[in-house]
Amino acid sequence: MSFMKVPVIRIGNSRGIRLSKTILERYNIRDTVEMILEKGHIIIKSSPVKRSGWEEAFRDINARNDDQLLIDDVFEDENPDDWK
């Protein structure tokens, strides 16, 4: 674990901290972060990228031929013309 002092600066009517490019890149911080307030500590975590890894997972599922429908997309008593 590293320790570093960072100045609190004025940002408009608020105050904040600046994170260096090195820290942003090292911790993969993009547009948003998760902030956890816990017993006198503030923990800042990079937000996970939504749907990260889904493309590869879908490819793997398809390669295993495991992407079949679980239920029919049209039921026997359903009339597709009713949806027009």
C-alpha positions in Angstrom: 0.0 0.0 0.0 1.3 3.4 -0.9 0.8 6.7 1.0 0.9 10.1 -0.6 -0.3 13.6 0.4 -2.4 15.3 -2.2 -3.6 19.0 -1.8 -7.3 19.8 -1.7 -7.9 22.5 -4.3 -10.8 24.8 -5.2 -12.9 23.7 -8.1 -15.6 26.3 -8.7 -17.7 26.5 -5.4 -16.4 23.0 -4.4 -13.1 21.5 -3.4 -11.5 18.4 -4.8 -8.3 16.6 -5.5 -6.4 16.1 -8.8 -5.2 12.7 -9.8 -2.1 12.5 -12.0 -2.2 10.9 -15.5 0.0 8.2 -14.1 -2.5 7.3 -11.4 -5.4 7.5 -13.8 -3.7 5.1 -16.2 -2.3 2.7 -13.6 -5.8 2.3 -11.9 -7.7 2.4 -15.2 -9.8 5.4 -14.1 -11.9 6.9 -16.9 -15.1 8.9 -16.6 -16.4 7.8 -13.2 -15.1 6.2 -10.0 -16.7 4.4 -7.1 -16.4 6.2 -3.8 -16.7 4.2 -0.6 -17.1 6.0 2.7 -15.9 3.7 5.5 -15.0 4.4 9.1 -13.2 7.7 8.6 -11.7 6.6 5.2 -12.6 7.5 1.7 -11.8 4.7 -0.8 -11.8 5.6 -4.5 -12.0 2.7 -7.0 -12.2 2.7 -10.7 -15.7 1.8 -12.0 -15.8 -1.4 -13.9 -16.5 -1.1 -17.6 -20.0 -2.1 -18.2 -20.4 -5.3 -20.2 -16.7 -5.8 -20.1 -15.8 -9.2 -21.5 -19.3 -9.9 -22.8 -18.2 -10.1 -26.4 -15.6 -12.8 -25.7 -18.1 -14.7 -23.5 -20.7 -14.7 -26.2 -18.1 -16.0 -28.7 -17.2 -18.8 -26.3 -20.9 -19.7 -25.8 -21.5 -19.8 -29.6 -18.3 -21.9 -30.1 -19.8 -24.5 -27.6 -23.1 -24.3 -29.5 -24.6 -23.4 -26.2 -26.6 -20.4 -27.4 -29.8 -22.1 -28.2 -33.1 -20.5 -27.2 -34.4 -21.8 -23.8 -38.0 -21.0 -24.9 -39.5 -20.6 -28.3 -39.6 -17.0 -29.5 -43.1 -17.5 -30.8 -45.6 -19.5 -28.8 -48.0 -22.0 -30.4 -51.1 -19.9 -29.5 -49.5 -16.6 -30.4 -50.4 -14.7 -33.6 -47.4 -12.6 -34.8 -49.9 -10.4 -36.7 -51.4 -9.2 -33.3 -48.1 -7.3 -32.8 -48.4 -5.1 -35.8 
